[in-house]
Amino acid sequence: MSNAGLEKAGNPSRIFYLTEIIGAKIIFNGSRIGKLADMIIVEKGMPLPHITHLYITRSFGRTSLIVPISKILTMTTKAIAIDIEAITRYEGILENDAMLINDYILNKKVIDMEKREVSMVYDVKILRVNKNMYVTDVDFSKYGLFRRFGLKWLADFFKIKENTISWTFVQPLPPNIGNFQADVKINAVKEKLSDIPPVDLADILEDLHHEQRDIFFKELDSESAAETFEELEPNIQREMVSSLDQELVIRLIKEMTPGQAANVLSLVNNQERDGLLKMIDPASRTKILSILDQQEQCITNYCTNEILKFPSGASVDDILSRFKEVAKSKDFITYVYIVDSRDILEGVLDLKELLTADDGARLKDIMSASVVSLTHESTMKEACEMFNRYGFSAIPVTDSSNKLLGVLPFKDIVKLQRRFLD
């Protein structure tokens, strides 16, 4: 068979799509010896995966061939001509850790880190530069789907747009976290997941199969995991609480306010709930049980004490210099509360106001001394009315002497108000 019409070896670069070249004839010495079944890639330590070998299957039960891409003479979507010393020299079986493009990424769900969504990969873009080949993009557009079925003309007719994204922005979601492919990507995923806002990360996790969801959820740090869990739909929360390790669930609960923790524990059966409650410290357990028992008259059960409190004489630069360290363990940092040595509430300051204030300013000079607050005798209904009236992210709760007992976060009330007010 002649090589006429095939790509010339001197062509500096050319783009291929995986679905168009899979199944291409493999030509050696003018004769067909097999077909392209897949390509082996090496990714670790490289910005883009480097294609190293062709994986060639042969008819009549003959042993497959694994041929370095350096042996390619010419290449089109229909045929690939190779120059090898002898066929038997390249016969072999794939090693267990071999990464195959078709097997590894095609038809898999991926996390698009740029758009923060989960999509299905319909095709993979490949760049050939002289004797080197790279995976550059994935295609999860309808155009890619039409192309793989040989209906590119139909996609063009309906003016369907192609939508590819660089490999560097995409993380495949392997079904088994223990395999080689997963290890390659999981580190990158772990680093990037922490940069995604919890509400977006929740949307991503909701699109995954429950096994993949659990795998990637476990890669989050405790704080991110707790915040993300709060944003998940109740049915997904219920499924995850039942499937996650008990130790991880406890770790999440410890990062939550009592109201959030009660919301989580309300999703499981009584036996599971009792088992989890035994692993929580007594003070938190009492608050959570009170909420679960619907003792709404004690609003302090919903409060968190993990807040930012400073004396009125503290300066802005002093607080900002240690803000990261102080805020790390807090449940709520949107507001700074100014108190005296007895925790008497003197004022409040929005975090934005703190960040934009002069470094040498004292809190007493920039705080708002007129503080809207709830009392320890306030009801959930009163709290909801106050949130609706003022639009605050949180409201402090005080006793009769104006001592700060804690802070009631708005998002906890949103999650729980239906339970108590219906």
C-alpha positions as CSV (number, residue, x, y, z in Angstrom):
1,M,0.0,0.0,0.0
2,S,1.4,3.4,-1.0
3,N,2.0,6.2,1.6
4,A,0.9,8.8,-1.0
5,G,-1.4,11.4,0.5
6,L,-0.2,10.8,4.1
7,E,1.2,13.6,6.1
8,K,4.7,14.5,5.2
9,A,7.3,13.9,8.0
10,G,8.7,17.4,7.6
11,N,5.4,19.1,8.5
12,P,6.3,20.9,11.8
13,S,2.9,20.5,13.5
14,R,-0.6,19.2,13.2
15,I,-3.7,18.8,15.4
16,F,-5.6,15.6,15.7
17,Y,-8.6,14.5,17.7
18,L,-8.4,11.2,19.5
19,T,-11.8,9.9,18.2
20,E,-10.7,10.6,14.6
21,I,-7.5,8.6,14.8
22,I,-8.5,5.7,17.1
23,G,-8.9,2.7,14.7
24,A,-6.5,4.2,12.1
25,K,-4.7,1.6,10.1
26,I,-1.1,0.9,11.1
27,I,1.1,0.5,8.0
28,F,4.5,-1.2,8.0
29,N,6.5,-1.8,4.8
30,G,3.4,-1.0,2.7
31,S,1.1,-3.5,4.5
32,R,-1.5,-3.2,7.2
33,I,-0.4,-4.9,10.4
34,G,-3.0,-3.7,12.9
35,K,-5.0,-0.7,14.1
36,L,-4.5,2.0,16.6
37,A,-6.3,1.1,19.8
38,D,-4.9,3.8,22.1
39,M,-1.9,5.9,23.1
40,I,0.2,5.8,26.2
41,I,0.9,9.1,27.9
42,V,3.3,10.3,30.6
43,E,2.0,13.2,32.7
44,K,3.9,13.4,36.0
45,G,6.1,16.5,36.2
46,M,5.0,17.9,32.9
47,P,2.7,20.8,32.1
48,L,1.0,18.7,29.3
49,P,0.9,14.9,28.9
50,H,3.6,13.6,26.5
51,I,2.5,10.8,24.3
52,T,5.2,8.1,24.3
53,H,3.8,5.1,22.5
54,L,1.2,3.8,20.2
55,Y,-0.9,0.9,21.5
56,I,-1.7,-1.3,18.4
57,T,-4.0,-4.3,18.4
58,R,-3.8,-7.0,15.7
59,S,-6.3,-9.5,14.3
60,F,-6.5,-13.3,14.7
61,G,-5.3,-13.2,18.3
62,R,-1.8,-11.9,17.5
63,T,0.1,-10.1,20.3
64,S,-0.4,-6.4,20.5
65,L,2.3,-4.0,19.7
66,I,3.7,-1.1,21.8
67,V,5.6,1.2,19.5
68,P,7.4,4.5,20.4
69,I,6.0,7.5,18.6
70,S,9.5,8.2,17.3
71,K,8.9,5.3,14.9
72,I,6.1,7.2,13.2
73,L,6.9,8.1,9.6
74,T,3.6,9.7,8.5
75,M,0.2,10.1,10.1
76,T,-3.3,11.0,9.1
77,T,-6.7,10.2,10.6
78,K,-6.9,7.2,8.4
79,A,-3.5,5.6,8.5
80,I,-0.2,5.8,10.4
81,A,2.9,4.5,8.8
82,I,5.7,3.3,11.1
83,D,9.3,2.3,10.6
84,I,10.4,-0.4,12.9
85,E,13.2,-3.0,12.8
86,A,10.9,-6.0,13.2
87,I,7.3,-6.6,14.4
88,T,8.3,-9.2,17.0
89,R,10.6,-6.7,18.7
90,Y,7.6,-4.5,19.7
91,E,5.2,-7.2,20.8
92,G,4.2,-6.9,24.4
93,I,1.5,-6.5,27.0
94,L,0.7,-3.2,28.7
95,E,2.1,-2.7,32.1
96,N,-0.4,-2.1,34.9
97,D,0.7,1.5,35.4
98,A,0.4,2.5,31.7
99,M,-1.8,5.5,31.2
100,L,-3.9,5.2,28.1
101,I,-5.7,8.3,26.8
102,N,-8.8,6.6,25.6
103,D,-9.1,4.6,28.8
104,Y,-8.0,7.3,31.1
105,I,-10.0,10.4,30.0
106,L,-12.4,9.7,27.2
107,N,-16.0,9.4,28.4
108,K,-15.0,10.3,31.9
109,K,-16.4,13.1,34.0
110,V,-13.9,15.8,34.7
111,I,-13.7,18.8,37.0
112,D,-13.3,22.0,35.0
113,M,-11.3,24.0,37.5
114,E,-11.8,27.2,35.5
115,K,-15.6,27.1,35.2
116,R,-16.1,25.1,38.5
117,E,-18.3,22.5,37.0
118,V,-18.4,18.8,36.1
119,S,-18.5,17.8,32.5
120,M,-18.2,14.7,30.3
121,V,-15.2,14.4,28.0
122,Y,-16.3,13.6,24.4
123,D,-12.9,14.0,22.7
124,V,-9.2,14.8,23.3
125,K,-7.1,17.2,21.2
126,I,-3.6,16.0,20.3
127,L,-0.7,18.1,19.0
128,R,2.0,16.6,16.9
129,V,5.2,18.7,16.6
130,N,7.8,17.0,14.5
131,K,8.4,13.7,16.3
132,N,6.8,14.7,19.6
133,M,3.1,14.4,20.5
134,Y,1.2,16.0,23.4
135,V,-2.4,16.0,24.8
136,T,-3.3,19.7,24.9
137,D,-7.1,20.0,25.4
138,V,-10.2,18.1,26.2
139,D,-13.5,18.7,24.4
140,F,-16.8,18.3,26.3
141,S,-18.9,20.2,23.8
142,K,-21.8,18.8,21.7
143,Y,-19.5,19.6,18.8
144,G,-17.1,17.0,20.1
145,L,-19.9,14.5,20.5
146,F,-21.0,15.0,16.9
147,R,-17.4,14.7,15.7
148,R,-16.8,11.4,17.4
149,F,-19.8,9.9,15.6
150,G,-18.7,11.2,12.2
151,L,-21.3,13.9,12.2
152,K,-19.1,16.9,12.2
153,W,-20.9,18.2,9.1
154,L,-24.2,18.2,11.0
155,A,-22.6,20.2,13.8
156,D,-21.3,22.7,11.3
157,F,-24.8,22.9,9.7
158,F,-26.5,23.7,13.0
159,K,-23.6,26.0,13.9
160,I,-22.8,24.2,17.1
161,K,-19.7,25.7,18.7
162,E,-16.7,23.7,19.7
163,N,-15.7,24.1,23.3
164,T,-12.3,22.8,24.3
165,I,-10.3,23.6,27.5
166,S,-6.7,23.2,28.2
167,W,-5.7,20.0,30.0
168,T,-4.1,22.0,32.8
169,F,-7.6,23.2,33.8
170,V,-9.2,19.8,33.9
171,Q,-8.9,17.0,36.5
172,P,-10.2,13.6,35.6
173,L,-12.3,11.8,38.2
174,P,-11.1,8.1,38.3
175,P,-13.5,5.6,39.9
176,N,-10.7,4.0,42.0
177,I,-8.6,6.3,44.0
178,G,-5.9,3.7,44.5
179,N,-4.9,3.2,41.0
180,F,-1.9,4.9,39.3
181,Q,-4.0,7.3,37.2
182,A,-5.7,8.6,40.3
183,D,-2.4,9.2,42.1
184,V,-1.2,11.3,39.3
185,K,-4.1,13.7,39.5
186,I,-5.3,13.6,43.1
187,N,-2.4,15.8,44.3
188,A,-3.3,18.5,41.8
189,V,-7.0,18.2,42.6
190,K,-6.3,18.5,46.3
191,E,-4.3,21.7,45.8
192,K,-6.9,23.3,43.6
193,L,-10.1,22.3,45.4
194,S,-9.2,24.5,48.4
195,D,-9.3,27.5,46.1
196,I,-12.9,26.9,45.1
197,P,-15.7,28.6,47.1
198,P,-17.8,26.1,49.1
199,V,-21.0,26.9,47.2
200,D,-19.3,26.1,43.9
201,L,-17.6,23.1,45.3
202,A,-20.9,21.8,46.5
203,D,-22.3,22.1,42.9
204,I,-19.3,20.1,41.7
205,L,-19.7,17.3,44.3
206,E,-23.5,17.0,43.6
207,D,-22.7,16.1,40.0
208,L,-20.5,13.2,41.0
209,H,-21.2,9.6,41.6
210,H,-21.3,9.0,45.4
211,E,-18.1,7.0,45.4
212,Q,-16.2,9.8,43.6
213,R,-17.9,12.4,45.8
214,D,-16.7,10.7,49.0
215,I,-13.1,10.4,47.6
216,F,-12.8,14.0,46.8
217,F,-14.6,15.2,49.9
218,K,-12.0,13.4,52.0
219,E,-9.3,15.5,50.3
220,L,-10.7,18.7,51.8
221,D,-9.3,20.2,55.0
222,S,-11.8,20.1,57.9
223,E,-12.9,23.7,57.6
224,S,-13.5,23.6,53.8
225,A,-15.3,20.2,54.2
226,A,-17.7,21.6,56.8
227,E,-18.5,24.7,54.8
228,T,-19.0,22.7,51.6
229,F,-21.2,20.2,53.4
230,E,-23.5,23.0,54.6
231,E,-24.0,24.0,50.9
232,L,-25.0,20.5,49.7
233,E,-28.6,19.6,49.0
234,P,-30.3,17.7,52.0
235,N,-30.6,14.4,50.1
236,I,-26.9,14.5,49.2
237,Q,-26.0,15.4,52.8
238,R,-28.0,12.4,54.0
239,E,-26.3,10.1,51.6
240,M,-22.8,11.3,52.5
241,V,-23.4,11.2,56.3
242,S,-24.3,7.5,55.9
243,S,-21.4,6.7,53.6
244,L,-18.5,8.7,55.2
245,D,-16.4,7.3,58.0
246,Q,-17.7,8.1,61.4
247,E,-14.4,9.7,62.3
248,L,-14.7,12.1,59.4
249,V,-18.3,13.0,60.3
250,I,-17.2,13.9,63.8
251,R,-14.4,16.0,62.4
252,L,-17.0,17.9,60.4
253,I,-19.3,18.4,63.3
254,K,-16.5,19.8,65.4
255,E,-15.9,22.5,62.8
256,M,-19.6,23.4,62.8
257,T,-21.8,25.6,65.0
258,P,-24.3,23.8,67.2
259,G,-27.1,24.7,64.8
260,Q,-25.2,23.3,61.8
261,A,-24.2,20.2,63.7
262,A,-27.9,19.6,64.7
263,N,-28.9,20.0,61.1
264,V,-26.3,17.2,60.1
265,L,-27.4,14.9,62.9
266,S,-31.1,15.3,62.0
267,L,-30.3,13.5,58.7
268,V,-29.4,10.2,60.3
269,N,-31.4,7.6,62.2
270,N,-31.5,7.5,66.0
271,Q,-28.9,4.8,66.4
272,E,-26.3,6.6,64.2
273,R,-27.1,9.9,65.9
274,D,-26.6,8.4,69.4
275,G,-23.3,6.9,68.3
276,L,-22.1,10.2,66.9
277,L,-23.2,12.2,69.9
278,K,-21.2,10.0,72.3
279,M,-18.1,11.2,70.5
280,I,-18.8,14.9,71.0
281,D,-17.8,16.9,74.0
282,P,-20.5,17.2,76.7
283,A,-21.0,21.0,76.4
284,S,-21.6,20.8,72.6
285,R,-23.7,17.6,73.0
286,T,-26.1,19.4,75.4
287,K,-26.6,22.3,73.0
288,I,-27.1,20.0,70.0
289,L,-29.6,17.8,71.9
290,S,-31.6,20.8,73.0
291,I,-31.9,21.9,69.3
292,L,-32.8,18.4,68.2
293,D,-35.4,18.2,70.9
294,Q,-36.8,21.5,69.6
295,Q,-36.3,23.4,72.8
296,E,-36.3,26.7,70.9
297,Q,-36.8,28.9,73.9
298,C,-33.1,28.7,74.7
299,I,-31.6,30.6,71.7
300,T,-28.1,30.5,73.2
301,N,-28.0,26.8,72.1
302,Y,-27.7,28.1,68.5
303,C,-24.9,30.5,69.3
304,T,-21.2,30.1,68.6
305,N,-18.5,31.5,70.9
306,E,-15.8,31.0,68.2
307,I,-15.8,34.6,67.2
308,L,-13.4,37.6,67.0
309,K,-13.4,39.5,70.3
310,F,-11.0,42.3,71.1
311,P,-10.8,45.1,73.7
312,S,-11.7,48.6,72.7
313,G,-8.1,49.9,73.2
314,A,-6.6,47.5,70.6
315,S,-5.2,49.1,67.5
316,V,-6.0,48.1,63.9
317,D,-2.4,47.2,63.0
318,D,-2.0,45.0,66.1
319,I,-5.2,43.0,65.1
320,L,-4.3,42.7,61.5
321,S,-0.7,41.5,62.3
322,R,-2.1,38.5,64.0
323,F,-5.5,38.2,62.3
324,K,-4.7,35.1,60.3
325,E,-3.6,33.2,63.4
326,V,-6.5,34.3,65.5
327,A,-9.2,33.8,62.8
328,K,-8.1,30.3,61.8
329,S,-10.1,28.5,64.5
330,K,-13.1,30.7,64.5
331,D,-16.6,29.8,63.2
332,F,-17.5,33.4,62.3
333,I,-15.2,36.2,61.2
334,T,-17.4,38.7,59.3
335,Y,-17.7,41.0,62.3
336,V,-15.3,41.9,65.1
337,Y,-16.9,42.3,68.6
338,I,-15.5,44.8,71.0
339,V,-15.8,43.8,74.7
340,D,-14.3,44.7,78.0
341,S,-12.5,42.5,80.5
342,R,-15.9,41.0,81.7
343,D,-17.1,40.4,78.1
344,I,-19.6,43.3,78.3
345,L,-20.4,44.1,74.6
346,E,-19.3,47.6,73.8
347,G,-19.4,47.7,70.0
348,V,-19.1,45.9,66.7
349,L,-17.0,46.4,63.6
350,D,-17.5,45.0,60.1
351,L,-14.4,43.2,58.8
352,K,-14.4,45.5,55.7
353,E,-14.2,48.5,58.0
354,L,-11.4,47.0,59.9
355,L,-9.4,46.3,56.8
356,T,-9.8,49.9,55.4
357,A,-9.2,51.7,58.7
358,D,-5.9,53.5,59.5
359,D,-3.3,51.2,61.0
360,G,-2.9,53.3,64.1
361,A,-6.7,53.7,64.8
362,R,-8.1,52.2,68.0
363,L,-11.2,50.0,67.9
364,K,-13.1,52.3,70.2
365,D,-12.7,55.2,67.7
366,I,-14.0,53.2,64.7
367,M,-16.5,50.8,66.1
368,S,-20.3,51.1,66.1
369,A,-21.5,51.5,69.7
370,S,-25.1,51.1,68.7
371,V,-25.3,47.3,68.5
372,V,-28.5,45.5,67.5
373,S,-28.6,42.3,69.6
374,L,-30.8,39.5,70.9
375,T,-31.2,38.5,74.5
376,H,-30.9,35.0,76.0
377,E,-34.7,35.0,76.3
378,S,-35.3,35.8,72.6
379,T,-37.1,33.2,70.5
380,M,-36.3,31.8,67.0
381,K,-39.2,33.7,65.6
382,E,-37.8,37.0,67.0
383,A,-34.4,36.1,65.6
384,C,-35.8,35.5,62.1
385,E,-37.7,38.8,62.2
386,M,-34.5,40.7,63.2
387,F,-32.5,39.1,60.4
388,N,-35.1,40.0,57.9
389,R,-35.3,43.5,59.2
390,Y,-31.6,44.3,59.3
391,G,-30.0,41.9,56.8
392,F,-27.1,41.1,59.1
393,S,-24.9,38.1,58.7
394,A,-25.0,37.4,62.4
395,I,-26.5,38.9,65.5
396,P,-24.9,38.9,69.0
397,V,-26.8,37.4,71.9
398,T,-26.4,39.1,75.4
399,D,-27.7,38.6,78.9
400,S,-29.5,41.2,81.1
401,S,-26.2,42.9,81.9
402,N,-25.2,43.1,78.2
403,K,-22.6,40.4,78.6
404,L,-21.8,38.7,75.2
405,L,-23.0,35.1,75.4
406,G,-22.3,34.3,71.7
407,V,-23.3,35.1,68.2
408,L,-26.2,33.7,66.1
409,P,-25.1,33.2,62.5
410,F,-27.8,33.9,59.9
411,K,-27.0,30.8,57.8
412,D,-27.9,28.6,60.7
413,I,-31.3,30.2,61.1
414,V,-32.0,29.8,57.4
415,K,-31.3,26.1,57.6
416,L,-33.3,25.6,60.8
417,Q,-36.2,28.0,60.7
418,R,-38.4,25.7,58.7
419,R,-38.0,23.0,61.3
420,F,-39.2,25.3,64.1
421,L,-41.6,27.7,62.4
422,D,-43.7,25.4,60.3
